[in-house]
Amino acid sequence: MKQMVNILVVIGVLGLSTQAFIGLSFFISCIWEKEKRATAVALLQFIGMVVVLAVFIAIALAGTFHTPIGKAVLIIGYAGVIAAAVLLLKRSRPNPRALEGTKGLIIGKVGRHDERKIVFARNRSLRPGSEQFEIFYKVHPEYREYDEKRRAMGGPLGHIGTVDNPNADINNAMIFASLNIPVYLGDPLKICPERHPALKEKLGSKKIQITPMEASKRIKGYAKRLGASLVGIAELNPLWVYSKRGEIFRENWEDWGRQINIDHKYVIMFAEEMDFDLVGTAPHTPTSIESMYNYAKGAFISSQLASFIANLGYSASANHLRHYDGLMVPMAVDAGLGELSRMGYLLTKELGPRVRLSAVTTDLTLIPDKPVDIGAKYFCEVCKKCAVCCPSNSIPDGDPEEINGSMRWKLNDETCFEYWGKVGTDCNRCMMVCPWSHARTFPHRLIVFLITRNKLAGKIFAYMDDLFYGRQPKPKKGPDWASYK
């Protein structure tokens, strides 16, 4: 029995030492994240862990655990630890709806979205006095009052950098610089590219034969080499394709209101990571620098990938800031990149909501990925941090509701878009405060591992995030090269 107690004591010392090491790594992580509050709380936590370890060793050296009471305390302690480990480490029953992708959210009839109705198209494309302007508001007078008020604020980002004026000009210059790439790559011949002349001369219209497995492997590898952080493939669900064209960028007004029909069977979705430090400044101008950089990156990746597929002899269409054929988030859910979150963004296991999405649709036969269950629904039900911190109160704090035949949370796009006009950025405040947005340091990777497999862990860490980082985290300073002060 004495030997057994000694073994339990050694295991206890190792366990508490490991706990203290994790506490130390979290403290270091908070310093690296430049989180003052979290650093202070993490330091107190680490000190507490060290004290517990020291007290345990002192009691063991005093021989207390060999007494009847000491043995009882040791056994009870181990029982509690084992019970807690089982509760936190045991994989919860999967969410069957999540594993079905967007099909698992559909409970009624889903109507395709008309691109002409989205706030961006109404603000950016409709010009007062034009034929399209008059036609649209005659059919949809309910939008006119809001749109006129919002249009007076300027384009999608209002008067760029208003929140940081008068010191925003340098950052504004970077924001506009990134727009060049999507604008250039928005040309129809780059969106739906043809085979390169050299290959056309050699192969004519002959398709290069490639198996679905080989094609999927090469496409994913090439997309990541081009800069994609995450890549997934899905069969294209027509419900997520816009019904009619609404965004006009090249005076192609003959396309406005035209039915959108895509013959492609597959969609390749990719996510580009939004930088942790720049997102941390939200809603200030550095976060828009990062948004525009990733929109440019998405345009580059999607155009290159579409050209690659065209060179193989198949049809492909790039989807990016200057050309979307459909809704990126539901397509990404079906492609297994993540789940739909409370804020309306895609929530990924690897990067949380800190991503921008772009895509390529194609008739090249590929192997679809499966939707994933990362515990987002259960986490978002408890957390609600994005709703609490949203400066325009655009994110609902209640339960999911049926919206257009799907059970989900619905962002109020008009109040959100109005706030963009006020601050002159794309805000990103919800992205910044989401607990999933933390840098993927060792302790945060460990936390993500736990919450993606266990509902209870998700609830616990949602509350712990408030304890360490605060319920309403403040914007960070950001890097010097993108200073907004």
N, C-alpha and C positions, 0 to 999 in steps of 0.2 A: 504493500500500500504506500509505503514511504517513497519507493521508486516511482510509482505512478504519480504521486503528488509532485515530485521533482520534474517529471516529464511535462505535466500540466503547467507548472510554473515557467519552464523554459519556453513552452509554446505561447504562454501568455506574454512573456517578455518580447518574443519575436513578433507577436501580433500587435502589441502596443507600439513597438518600434516601427513597424510598417505603417501603422496609423499616423505616428508622428512624422514619418518621412513624407507621407501624402500631404499632411498638414503643412509641412515645410515647403513642398513643391507648390502647393496652392498659394502660400504666402509669396513665394518668388514670382509666381504667375501674375498675381495681383499687382506687384511692383512693375512687372513688364507691361501690363495692361494700362499702367498709369492711373489706377483706380485708388484714390486716397482712402475712401471709406472702406472698400473691400480689403485694402492692405492692412488697415488698423484692426478690423474684425478678424482677419485671417491671422494676424500676429497674436491676438488674444487667444484664438483657437489653438494655435500651435503651442503657445506657452501652457495652456491648459492640458494639452496632450502630453507635453513633456513632464508636467507635474504629476499627472496620473501615472505615467511610466515610472517616474522616480519613486513615488509612493508605493507602487506595486513591488518594485525591486527591494525597497527598504523593508516592507512587510515580509517579503520572502526571505530575506537575509536574517530577519529576526526570528524566523521559524514559525511564525504565526499560522501559516497554512498547514502545518502539521498538527495543529490542535483541532479538536472536534468542531469548534465554531469556525475556525479558519477553513477547514475542509468543506464545511457546508457552504460558506460564502463563496469559495472557489467554484464549487459545483454549480451553485445557483448562477454565478456570473457567467460560467461557460454555457449554461442552458439558455440564458438570455441572449448571449452573443450568437449562438447557433440559431435560435428562433428568429433573431433580427436578420441574420444572413439568409435564412430561407425565405423570409418575407421579401427581402430586397433583391435577391439574386434569382429567385425562381421566375422562370419565364411565364408571364401572364398569358391567358388565352388570347390568340390573335384576334384582331378586329376583322371579321370576315368582309365587311363592307370596304375597308381600306384595301384589302387584297384583290378586290374586284376593280380597283381604280375608280374612274368616274362613274362607271356603271353601278357601283355600290352606293352612289349618292342619289341616283335617279329614282324618284318615287312617283313621278307623274309624267305628263307630256312636256317635252323640252322643245322650245322653239329656237331656231337658229338666230344668232345675233346679227342685226343689221348694222354694219360698220358706220353708216351715216348717223346713227343715234349716239355713238360714244362721244364723251365730252371732248376728246382730242379732235375728232373730225369736225364736230360742230364749231369748235373754236378756231381750228387751224385752216379748214378748207372752205367753210361757208363765208362768202364775201357779201356784205350788205349791198343790195341793188342788183345782184346777179340773178339770173334765171333760177339757178339751183337754190339760192337763198329763199326766194319767194315760194318755190315749190315745196321746199322742206317745211317751212313754218306754216304754210297753209294746211298741210297734212298733220303737222305736230305743233300746234300753237302752244302746247303746255311747256315747251322748252324755251320759248322766245324771251320771256322776261329775264330768266336766269342767264341765258346766253348773252343777252345784250349787256347786262351788268358785268359778267365775267369777261366779255370781249373788251370792255373798256379798261380792264386791268392789263391787257396785253396778251401775248401768246401763251402757250402752255406753262411757261415759267414766269409769266407776268413780265414785269420789268426786272430783268435778270439781276440777282444779287441785292435786292431791296433790303433784306434782313441784315446785310453787312455794309451797306452804304454808310459813309463815303469811301470805304476801303476795299470795295469789291472789284474794282476794275481789273486788277491783275488776274484774279481768279476767274472773272468773267471771260477774259481773253483765252484762258485754257479751256473753259467750258465750250466756247464757240469753236475752238480749234478742232476738237474731237468730232464736231458735227460734219466736218468736211468729208470724212470717210463714208458715213452712211449716205450722204447726199450724192457723192460720186458713184457709189455702188448701188444707188437706187435706180440706175438706168435699166430699162426693161431687158436689154441684152445681157446685163450682168445678173439680173434677178433670175432670168430663165436662160442660162447660157447655152451656146451651141458648141459642138465639138471643135477643138482647135484645128485650124486649117491643115497643119502638118499631119494630124491623125485622120482628118477627113480625106486628104489626098491618098493616104495609105490604105485606110479601111473603108472609106465611103460611108455608107449607113450601117455597115455590119457591126453588130454588138459584140463586145468582148465577153466571152462566156466566163462566168464566175459563179461559184456556188453561194447560196444564201449565207452559209456560215463564214466562208472566206470574205465575202463582201462586208458582212457585219463587223468582222474582226478588223479589216483594213480601214473601214470608215471610222470606227471608234478610235483606232490608233492614230489616224491622220488628223481627226478632229482635236484630239488631245495634244498632238504635236503642234497644231495651229494655235493652241492656247485655251481650248475648252477645259474647264475643271471637271465637269461631269457630262457624260454622254449616255443617252438611252434611246431605244427604238420602240415605236408602237405602230400598230395598225391605225391608220387615220380614221377617227370617228367623224363622220360628216356633220354631226351636231355641233362640233367645235369649229367648223369652218364658217366664216361670215357669209350671210345670205346675199348681201349686196355691198358693192364697193362704195366707200365713203371718204377715204383719205386720198386727196389729190395733191401731188407734189410737182408735177411736170406739165401743168396746163392740159393734162389729158382728161378734159371734162367729159369726153364721150364715154369714159369709164364710170363716171359718177352714177350710182344707182343701178349699175349693171349687175346681173346675177353672177355670183361667183361659183363656178363649178370646177372641182379639181378631180382629175382622173387618177391621180396618184393614190396608191394603196397604203404607202408607209410614210411616217414622219420620223425624222431623226432630230431629237431634241438635245440641245446642249446648254449648260449653265456656265456662266463666267463668274468667277469669284469677285465680290466687291471687297475692296481693301478694308481691313479691320480699323485702322487708324482714321481713314478718311470718313468712313461711315460713322465713326464715333463722334464726329463734329455736328451731326444732323441736329437741326435743320439748316445749318450754315452752308456757305458756298463750296467748301471742299467736298462735301458729299455729292454735289452735282457734278463736280469735276470727275469724280469716280464713276458716277452714273453714265456720263457721256463717254468716258473712256471705254466702259464696258459695252455701251451701245455700238461704238466704233469697232470694238473687238468682235462683237457678235456679227456685225456686217461683214467684216473681213473673213471670219471663220465660215459663215454660211455661204458666202460667195465662192470662196475657194472650194468648199466641199461640193457645192452644186456644180462647179466647173469640173471637178474630178469625176463626178458621176456622169456628166455630159460627155466627157472624154471617153468614158467606157461605152458610150452609145445609148445611154438611157436618159429619160427626161427627169429634170430636177428643178426645183424652184426655191430660192433663198428667201427666208423670212427674217426681216430685221427692222430696225427703226423706220426705214423708208419704204417698207413693204411687208405688211402682215396679211396673210390670207385667213387667219383665224386666231383663236384664243390660245395663247402660249401656256398658261398655267394648267388648264385641264389636259392639254396634250402632254405636258411634262409629267403630270400625275400618271397618265396611262403608260408613259414610257419608263416608269419606275424610278424617276429622279427624286421623288418625295411625295408629301401629302399636302393637301390644301389646308392652310392655317386660318386662324380667326381673322387675321388682318387682310386676307385675300391673296397674299403672296404664297408662292410655293415654299414649303418648309422641307429642307433637305437634311439628312442625317449628318452629312459631312460639313456643311457650311451654314446650316440654319436657313434663314431667309436672305442671307447676304449674297444674293446672286441676281444676275440678269439673264434673261432667256432669249434664245434665238433658235431657228430651226431650218430644216430643209425637208421638203416633201419630194417624193420620188416614186417612180414605177419600178425601180430596181428591187427585185425580191430580196427581202432581208428577214432576219429572225427577230421577232419582237421580244422585248424584255417584259418581265412581269411587274405589275404594280407592287408597291411595298407598304408595309405597316411599320411605322417608326414610333407609334404611340402619340402622334400629333393631336389627334382628336381629344384624347383624355388629358393631355398636358394643357392644351389651349382652353379646355373647359374650366380648369382650375386657375391657371395663371392670370389671364386677362390684363397683363401688363401693357400690351399695345393699346388696348381700349382706354385704360386709365391715363396713359401718357399722350394719346393722340391730341394734338393742340386744337383740332377742329371737331373733336367728338364724332368722328366719322366711322369709327369701328364699333360694332355692337358689343355690348358686354353680357348679353343674354345667351340663350341657347340657339343652336342652329334652327333655321326656319326654311320652309319650302319656298325657294326662289326659282321661278321658271322651271318647275318640275324637278329641281334638285334640292336636297336637304343640305344646307350649308350656311355659313355666315356671309352676310352681304355688306361690303363696304359702301358707305354713302359717297359715291364718286363725285357728286356735285359739291358737297361741303369740303371734301378733300381737295378737289381741283381749285376751289375758291381760295383755300389757304395757300396753295402753291402761288396763286396770283398775288397774295398779300406779301409773302416772304421772298418771292423771286427765286425759289429753288424747288426741287422736287421733294423736299422735306425729308423723307426717309427716317423720320423719328421713330416710327413703329419698328422698322428694321433695326435701328440702333439699340432700342431698349429690350428687344426680344432676348430672353435668356439663351436661346439657341445661337445667338450671334457672337458669343464670346470666342476669342481666339482659341484654336484647337491645341492648346498646351496639354501636357499630360493629364493634369487633374480634370480639365474640361472634357477630354476624350473619355476619361473614366466615367464621368457623370453622364455623358451622352450614351455610353455603353449601357449604363444601368437604366436610364429612363426609356430607352428604345425597347427594352425587353420586359419592363416591370411597371405597371400602372402606379403602384404605391410609391415607388422611387420617383416617378414623375411628379406626383403631388408634393412629396417632401422637398425635392430640389426646386420646385416652383416657389415655395415659401422661403427656402434658404437663399434663393437669388435676391429676394427682397431684403433679407437680413443683411447680406453682404454688400449688395450694390445699391440698395435703396429702392423704394417703390417707384420713384420718379428720378432716374439718373440724369445728371446734368450733361450738356454737350461738352466734349473735350476740346482741348486746344488744337490738336492735330499737328502735323509736321510743319516745320518752319517754312518750307518752300510753298506751302498752301495756306499760310496764315491768313486769318480773316479779321484780325483785330488791329 
